[in-house]
Amino acid sequence: MRPSEACNGRRFSAWYAVSLLSLLYAASIIDRQIMAIAVVDMRRSLGVSDFEVSLLLGFAFGLFYTLFGLPIGAAVDRYPRRWIIWSGMVVWSLATAACGLARSATQLFGARLGVGAGEAAISPAAYSILSNLFPKERLAGPICVYTMGGTVGSAFSVFIGGTLLQYFVVHGGLRVGHLAMLQPWQALFIVTGLPGLVLSLAVFTITEPRRQPKAETDPALGESFREFVRSEWRLLALLLGGFGVAAMVPYGLSAWIPTLLRRNYGINPAEIGRTYGLIAIGCGLAAHGSNGFVVDWLFRRGFKAAHLWFFIGSAAFAAPIGALALVSGSYTYTLLGIVAMNLILTPFIGYAATAVQLITPAGMQGRMSALFLLIISVFGLGLGPSAVAALTDFVFRSDALLGRSLAVLVLAVSALAAFLLACARRQFLSAVERVA
């Protein structure tokens, strides 16, 4: 085989891995966020408040997602990553289906714990695989394409979820074998969870890439990682804290936008699925398909803090537009604000994850990815949906003021995240030079 053919083969294999991992990530997001389209029905069935629903949307999932993240990250640095992804998919698919069998908020909370535990496996393993397939100066693009799966999954969770929920509402639910008739929102979890068991097998079509040498040979890898965190704690606090705080915006919006459109504007679930789903997937594909490559281009031309400044500029432009739209009282303006935020503000996870990889020494990618996702989850999943619900229930004290709660979240959180990342710039530049 000629060298050019071998190079083309490696390039195809690498981008095939990116594409498939992105698809699997999309499946995880569908199972994670499918609950958002059914909030109104769940509240009616289970007799819970917005704040209690927010615990199911965010805290229940995030609890085991964070608890299992670091042990799984350590496993990623030592064991075959394809098996780790497959195991996680089996767990979260079964747990999603189990949500559909729940008869109480407590049972639903327990099933959501299982979804979180399973989904903790995919991204640390995927980031590790991609960091072995691409050089650092060209890593943001592939990771952003991977995270594009999150956008696709989020869009399909409302598009497919809204259509399915409307179907089950019309037909009165779903009967499974000899079980009692499931309510429409319960049927939704069953039919979205089980297909993941089949899809999980596709991960074995990826070739496991060779690790960087230190990941396999350093006997004190755990101690080295702890020493790295201790020595860089200031940078990690600012960098991970900034992106972690920023994650409250996309998680808060995705959890409550369907409810806002249904509650304040009377839009039915199927229409929400078509409209919001189209916005999410169109904006997400455009943003994730371009911003990582732009950041890579800037990085190669000497702007080593491009990953930080890209978010700061996005927040300064899009956050005020989105906040004003959310309190406008106009359905059209609200949709335009959602477009601005989904196109500019919220698609940052890919280049944020790349920024973390740039400062991480060889052999620690799995654990640093897990630590990054832990912080993202604590703030994004744990606090994002609940912060919105707390503002609605305890500050504004009106379900009708959900838009105001979302606007406060967008403005306050974006400003704080931008400030923390600006403070991290100097230490980030030093760390990039040391690792390079």
Secondary structure per residue as TSV (DSSP state, phi and psi in degrees):
chain	resnum	aa	ss	phi	psi
A	1	M	-	360.0	132.2
A	2	R	-	-69.0	151.9
A	3	P	H	-55.4	-38.1
A	4	S	H	-64.9	-37.2
A	5	E	H	-68.5	-39.5
A	6	A	H	-64.5	-40.3
A	7	C	H	-63.3	-43.2
A	8	N	H	-64.0	-36.7
A	9	G	H	-65.6	-42.6
A	10	R	H	-65.4	-39.2
A	11	R	H	-64.3	-43.2
A	12	F	H	-62.6	-44.7
A	13	S	H	-61.2	-40.3
A	14	A	H	-66.1	-45.5
A	15	W	H	-75.2	-25.9
A	16	Y	H	-63.0	-42.5
A	17	A	H	-61.4	-43.1
A	18	V	H	-58.1	-47.5
A	19	S	H	-63.8	-45.1
A	20	L	H	-69.1	-42.7
A	21	L	H	-61.6	-36.7
A	22	S	H	-63.9	-39.6
A	23	L	H	-63.1	-44.4
A	24	L	H	-65.7	-36.2
A	25	Y	H	-65.1	-38.9
A	26	A	H	-59.9	-41.6
A	27	A	H	-61.8	-38.6
A	28	S	H	-66.3	-38.5
A	29	I	H	-70.0	-36.1
A	30	I	H	-58.7	-48.7
A	31	D	H	-67.1	-31.2
A	32	R	H	-72.2	-40.6
A	33	Q	H	-106.7	0.3
A	34	I	G	-60.6	-25.5
A	35	M	G	-62.9	-30.8
A	36	A	G	-60.7	-32.8
A	37	I	G	-74.2	-15.7
A	38	A	G	-110.6	16.6
A	39	V	H	-58.3	-47.1
A	40	V	H	-60.0	-43.6
A	41	D	H	-69.4	-38.8
A	42	M	H	-66.4	-41.6
A	43	R	H	-59.3	-43.5
A	44	R	H	-65.8	-40.1
A	45	S	H	-75.6	-42.2
A	46	L	H	-98.0	-11.6
A	47	G	T	67.6	46.2
A	48	V	-	-117.8	163.1
A	49	S	-	-91.3	173.5
A	50	D	H	-56.4	-44.1
A	51	F	H	-65.3	-40.5
A	52	E	H	-66.1	-38.0
A	53	V	H	-63.2	-38.4
A	54	S	H	-61.7	-31.1
A	55	L	I	-66.9	-35.1
A	56	L	I	-71.9	-40.1
A	57	L	I	-66.3	-43.1
A	58	G	I	-113.1	-62.3
A	59	F	I	-63.2	-46.0
A	60	A	H	-60.5	-44.8
A	61	F	H	-66.8	-48.3
A	62	G	H	-66.9	-26.3
A	63	L	H	-59.8	-56.0
A	64	F	H	-77.4	-26.5
A	65	Y	H	-60.1	-41.4
A	66	T	H	-79.3	-40.4
A	67	L	H	-63.4	-38.0
A	68	F	H	-86.8	-14.3
A	69	G	H	-60.7	-51.5
A	70	L	H	-67.2	-44.2
A	71	P	H	-59.8	-38.9
A	72	I	H	-67.4	-38.6
A	73	G	H	-59.4	-40.7
A	74	A	H	-64.2	-39.0
A	75	A	H	-65.3	-36.5
A	76	V	H	-59.3	-36.8
A	77	D	T	-75.2	-6.2
A	78	R	T	-125.9	-32.7
A	79	Y	S	-117.2	166.4
A	80	P	-	-57.0	124.6
A	81	R	H	-75.2	-27.2
A	82	R	H	-63.7	-41.2
A	83	W	H	-67.0	-33.8
A	84	I	H	-65.5	-44.3
A	85	I	H	-63.8	-45.1
A	86	W	H	-60.0	-46.0
A	87	S	H	-60.7	-42.8
A	88	G	H	-62.7	-40.5
A	89	M	H	-63.9	-40.0
A	90	V	H	-62.0	-44.6
A	91	V	H	-64.3	-49.3
A	92	W	H	-71.8	-28.9
A	93	S	H	-67.5	-45.2
A	94	L	H	-65.4	-38.4
A	95	A	H	-68.1	-37.0
A	96	T	H	-63.0	-45.1
A	97	A	H	-61.6	-36.1
A	98	A	H	-64.1	-28.5
A	99	C	H	-57.8	-33.9
A	100	G	T	-72.8	-13.4
A	101	L	T	-98.2	-2.5
A	102	A	-	-68.9	139.2
A	103	R	-	-112.3	-1.4
A	104	S	S	-150.5	166.1
A	105	A	H	-63.5	-33.9
A	106	T	H	-65.2	-45.4
A	107	Q	H	-64.6	-38.8
A	108	L	H	-65.4	-38.6
A	109	F	H	-60.1	-44.6
A	110	G	H	-63.0	-40.6
A	111	A	H	-66.5	-37.6
A	112	R	H	-65.5	-31.2
A	113	L	H	-58.2	-42.6
A	114	G	H	-65.3	-37.5
A	115	V	H	-60.9	-44.1
A	116	G	H	-63.4	-42.4
A	117	A	H	-61.8	-42.2
A	118	G	H	-69.3	-42.6
A	119	E	H	-73.7	-12.7
A	120	A	T	-64.6	-13.0
A	121	A	T	-85.0	-31.7
A	122	I	H	-74.4	-49.4
A	123	S	H	-70.8	-43.0
A	124	P	H	-56.6	-41.6
A	125	A	H	-67.9	-40.5
A	126	A	H	-66.4	-45.1
A	127	Y	H	-59.4	-40.6
A	128	S	H	-64.6	-44.3
A	129	I	H	-61.8	-46.6
A	130	L	H	-67.1	-34.7
A	131	S	H	-67.9	-20.4
A	132	N	H	-90.0	-12.9
A	133	L	H	-98.0	-22.4
A	134	F	S	-130.9	145.0
A	135	P	-	-68.9	157.0
A	136	K	G	-61.6	-34.6
A	137	E	G	-73.5	-7.1
A	138	R	G	-128.1	27.6
A	139	L	-	-92.5	-31.4
A	140	A	H	-61.4	-39.7
A	141	G	H	-59.4	-55.5
A	142	P	H	-59.7	-39.7
A	143	I	H	-67.6	-37.0
A	144	C	H	-66.1	-35.5
A	145	V	H	-65.2	-40.5
A	146	Y	H	-59.0	-48.9
A	147	T	H	-68.7	-15.6
A	148	M	H	-56.2	-29.9
A	149	G	H	-59.1	-32.4
A	150	G	H	-64.1	-40.6
A	151	T	H	-65.4	-45.5
A	152	V	H	-61.5	-44.2
A	153	G	H	-63.7	-41.7
A	154	S	H	-63.2	-43.2
A	155	A	H	-64.8	-45.1
A	156	F	H	-69.3	-26.9
A	157	S	H	-64.0	-34.7
A	158	V	H	-88.5	-34.5
A	159	F	H	-69.5	-56.2
A	160	I	H	-69.5	-41.5
A	161	G	H	-61.4	-44.0
A	162	G	H	-64.0	-41.9
A	163	T	H	-65.1	-46.1
A	164	L	H	-65.2	-42.7
A	165	L	H	-62.2	-42.8
A	166	Q	H	-62.1	-39.9
A	167	Y	H	-61.8	-47.6
A	168	F	H	-68.7	-31.4
A	169	V	H	-63.3	-45.5
A	170	V	H	-62.8	-38.0
A	171	H	H	-95.7	6.0
A	172	G	T	79.7	9.6
A	173	G	-	118.8	-151.1
A	174	L	B	-149.9	133.2
A	175	R	-	-100.9	127.2
A	176	V	-	-114.2	108.2
A	177	G	T	57.6	-128.3
A	178	H	T	-96.4	8.0
A	179	L	S	-73.5	160.5
A	180	A	-	-65.3	162.0
A	181	M	-	-60.5	126.4
A	182	L	B	-82.1	144.0
A	183	Q	-	-68.4	159.6
A	184	P	H	-53.9	-42.8
A	185	W	H	-69.2	-29.6
A	186	Q	H	-70.9	-42.0
A	187	A	H	-60.1	-34.0
A	188	L	H	-58.1	-43.9
A	189	F	H	-66.9	-38.3
A	190	I	H	-62.5	-49.0
A	191	V	H	-78.4	-15.6
A	192	T	H	-95.4	-21.1
A	193	G	H	-84.3	-44.9
A	194	L	T	-65.5	-34.9
A	195	P	H	-58.4	-23.0
A	196	G	H	-62.7	-24.6
A	197	L	H	-64.4	-37.3
A	198	V	H	-76.7	-44.7
A	199	L	H	-61.3	-29.9
A	200	S	G	-59.3	-27.5
A	201	L	G	-67.0	-21.6
A	202	A	G	-64.4	-21.6
A	203	V	G	-62.2	-23.8
A	204	F	G	-79.2	-2.0
A	205	T	G	-84.8	-5.8
A	206	I	S	-87.3	137.8
A	207	T	-	-81.8	126.4
A	208	E	-	-66.4	116.7
A	209	P	-	-74.8	156.0
A	210	R	-	-69.3	135.4
A	211	R	-	-77.6	160.5
A	212	Q	-	-64.9	144.6
A	213	P	T	-51.4	-41.1
A	214	K	H	-62.8	-30.5
A	215	A	H	-62.8	-22.5
A	216	E	H	-105.8	-18.7
A	217	T	H	-114.4	-16.5
A	218	D	-	-79.3	113.7
A	219	P	T	-73.7	-17.4
A	220	A	T	-109.6	38.5
A	221	L	H	-61.8	-41.4
A	222	G	H	-62.7	-44.1
A	223	E	H	-66.7	-38.2
A	224	S	H	-61.3	-40.3
A	225	F	H	-65.3	-44.2
A	226	R	H	-63.1	-39.0
A	227	E	H	-65.6	-39.2
A	228	F	H	-62.0	-44.8
A	229	V	H	-64.0	-41.4
A	230	R	H	-63.8	-42.0
A	231	S	H	-74.8	-24.9
A	232	E	T	-114.3	25.8
A	233	W	H	-63.8	-33.2
A	234	R	H	-65.9	-47.4
A	235	L	H	-61.9	-45.5
A	236	L	H	-64.3	-36.7
A	237	A	H	-62.9	-42.6
A	238	L	H	-74.4	-45.8
A	239	L	H	-68.9	-53.9
A	240	L	H	-68.8	-36.3
A	241	G	H	-64.2	-42.5
A	242	G	H	-62.6	-50.4
A	243	F	H	-70.8	-31.2
A	244	G	H	-64.4	-47.2
A	245	V	H	-59.6	-43.4
A	246	A	H	-58.4	-30.9
A	247	A	T	-66.5	-17.1
A	248	M	H	-62.4	-28.1
A	249	V	H	-69.5	-58.3
A	250	P	H	-63.0	-37.1
A	251	Y	H	-70.5	-38.5
A	252	G	H	-65.8	-42.7
A	253	L	H	-65.7	-48.2
A	254	S	H	-65.1	-29.2
A	255	A	H	-74.3	-32.0
A	256	W	H	-118.4	-13.8
A	257	I	H	-59.4	-45.4
A	258	P	H	-57.2	-39.7
A	259	T	H	-67.8	-39.7
A	260	L	H	-58.6	-47.1
A	261	L	H	-66.3	-35.3
A	262	R	H	-77.2	-41.6
A	263	R	H	-77.9	-45.7
A	264	N	H	-89.6	-24.1
A	265	Y	H	-121.9	-0.1
A	266	G	-	68.8	26.0
A	267	I	-	-81.7	134.9
A	268	N	-	-78.2	161.2
A	269	P	H	-56.4	-40.1
A	270	A	H	-65.1	-41.5
A	271	E	H	-67.8	-38.7
A	272	I	H	-60.0	-44.3
A	273	G	H	-59.3	-43.4
A	274	R	H	-69.4	-46.7
A	275	T	H	-73.6	-56.5
A	276	Y	H	-67.7	-36.6
A	277	G	H	-63.4	-41.6
A	278	L	H	-64.9	-41.8
A	279	I	H	-61.6	-48.8
A	280	A	H	-62.2	-44.9
A	281	I	H	-75.2	-38.2
A	282	G	H	-65.6	-49.6
A	283	C	H	-67.0	-40.9
A	284	G	H	-65.4	-44.3
A	285	L	H	-62.8	-41.8
A	286	A	H	-64.5	-44.1
A	287	A	H	-72.9	-52.8
A	288	H	H	-66.7	-28.0
A	289	G	T	-76.6	-7.6
A	290	S	T	-127.5	-39.2
A	291	N	H	-65.4	-35.3
A	292	G	H	-63.8	-39.7
A	293	F	H	-71.4	-33.3
A	294	V	H	-64.8	-44.6
A	295	V	H	-62.7	-42.8
A	296	D	H	-58.8	-43.3
A	297	W	H	-61.2	-45.1
A	298	L	H	-64.9	-40.7
A	299	F	H	-62.8	-43.6
A	300	R	H	-66.9	-20.9
A	301	R	T	-98.4	16.7
A	302	G	T	102.0	-5.4
A	303	F	-	-87.9	79.2
A	304	K	T	-69.5	-18.4
A	305	A	T	-101.1	23.3
A	306	A	H	-58.7	-33.8
A	307	H	H	-62.5	-32.3
A	308	L	H	-82.4	-47.8
A	309	W	H	-67.2	-27.7
A	310	F	H	-62.0	-42.8
A	311	F	H	-69.9	-42.1
A	312	I	H	-58.4	-45.8
A	313	G	H	-64.2	-40.0
A	314	S	H	-62.8	-42.4
A	315	A	H	-65.4	-42.9
A	316	A	H	-61.7	-33.0
A	317	F	H	-86.5	-48.3
A	318	A	H	-89.8	-29.6
A	319	A	H	-61.2	-47.3
A	320	P	H	-62.6	-38.6
A	321	I	H	-62.0	-47.5
A	322	G	H	-63.6	-42.6
A	323	A	H	-63.6	-44.3
A	324	L	H	-62.4	-39.5
A	325	A	H	-65.2	-37.8
A	326	L	H	-67.3	-25.7
A	327	V	T	-104.6	8.9
A	328	S	S	-70.9	-26.6
A	329	G	-	77.9	3.6
A	330	S	-	-108.9	128.9
A	331	Y	H	-61.8	-41.6
A	332	T	H	-64.1	-48.0
A	333	Y	H	-65.7	-35.7
A	334	T	H	-61.2	-44.5
A	335	L	H	-63.1	-39.6
A	336	L	H	-64.2	-39.4
A	337	G	H	-64.7	-39.4
A	338	I	H	-62.7	-39.8
A	339	V	H	-60.3	-48.3
A	340	A	H	-59.5	-42.7
A	341	M	I	-71.5	-39.9
A	342	N	I	-72.2	-24.6
A	343	L	I	-86.8	-33.1
A	344	I	I	-119.0	-44.7
A	345	L	I	-86.2	-48.1
A	346	T	S	-85.7	-20.7
A	347	P	T	-83.1	68.2
A	348	F	T	-116.7	-9.6
A	349	I	H	-59.7	-36.9
A	350	G	H	-62.8	-53.1
A	351	Y	H	-76.6	-20.8
A	352	A	H	-67.0	-44.8
A	353	A	H	-62.5	-36.9
A	354	T	H	-64.6	-41.0
A	355	A	H	-57.3	-39.3
A	356	V	H	-67.6	-40.8
A	357	Q	H	-63.3	-33.9
A	358	L	H	-65.4	-26.8
A	359	I	T	-102.5	4.7
A	360	T	-	-98.3	123.4
A	361	P	-	-63.3	159.2
A	362	A	T	-58.0	140.9
A	363	G	T	91.2	-0.9
A	364	M	-	-121.0	10.5
A	365	Q	H	-61.8	-40.2
A	366	G	H	-62.5	-47.1
A	367	R	H	-71.9	-37.3
A	368	M	H	-67.8	-37.5
A	369	S	H	-62.3	-42.0
A	370	A	H	-64.9	-40.4
A	371	L	H	-64.5	-43.3
A	372	F	H	-58.1	-47.5
A	373	L	H	-69.4	-30.6
A	374	L	H	-61.3	-47.7
A	375	I	H	-64.9	-43.6
A	376	I	H	-57.2	-40.7
A	377	S	I	-72.5	-42.4
A	378	V	I	-58.8	-48.2
A	379	F	I	-78.2	-52.2
A	380	G	I	-67.7	-60.3
A	381	L	I	-74.5	-43.7
A	382	G	I	-73.5	-39.2
A	383	L	I	-107.2	-31.4
A	384	G	H	-55.7	-63.8
A	385	P	H	-61.4	-38.3
A	386	S	H	-71.7	-33.3
A	387	A	H	-62.8	-42.3
A	388	V	H	-62.8	-47.3
A	389	A	H	-65.0	-38.0
A	390	A	H	-64.9	-40.4
A	391	L	I	-62.9	-42.2
A	392	T	I	-66.5	-45.8
A	393	D	I	-81.0	-38.7
A	394	F	I	-109.4	-20.9
A	395	V	I	-102.9	-59.7
A	396	F	S	-84.1	-21.9
A	397	R	-	54.7	40.6
A	398	S	-	-158.0	126.8
A	399	D	G	-59.6	-29.5
A	400	A	G	-71.2	-13.7
A	401	L	G	-100.7	25.3
A	402	L	H	-58.9	-38.2
A	403	G	H	-60.3	-38.2
A	404	R	H	-65.7	-39.7
A	405	S	H	-61.7	-43.8
A	406	L	H	-64.5	-38.2
A	407	A	H	-65.1	-42.1
A	408	V	H	-61.7	-43.9
A	409	L	H	-58.6	-48.7
A	410	V	H	-60.6	-47.7
A	411	L	H	-68.9	-51.3
A	412	A	H	-66.6	-44.8
A	413	V	H	-69.8	-41.9
A	414	S	H	-62.3	-41.7
A	415	A	H	-64.1	-44.7
A	416	L	H	-65.2	-43.3
A	417	A	H	-62.0	-44.4
A	418	A	H	-62.0	-39.5
A	419	F	H	-63.3	-45.7
A	420	L	H	-63.8	-41.0
A	421	L	H	-68.9	-36.3
A	422	A	H	-62.9	-38.1
A	423	C	H	-68.3	-26.2
A	424	A	H	-82.8	-11.1
A	425	R	H	-56.1	-50.3
A	426	R	H	-63.9	-46.6
A	427	Q	H	-67.5	-33.6
A	428	F	H	-62.4	-45.5
A	429	L	H	-60.3	-40.7
A	430	S	H	-65.1	-40.9
A	431	A	H	-67.4	-39.3
A	432	V	H	-60.9	-41.5
A	433	E	H	-65.8	-39.2
A	434	R	H	-66.2	-44.4
A	435	V	H	-71.4	-35.2
A	436	A	-	-62.4	360.0
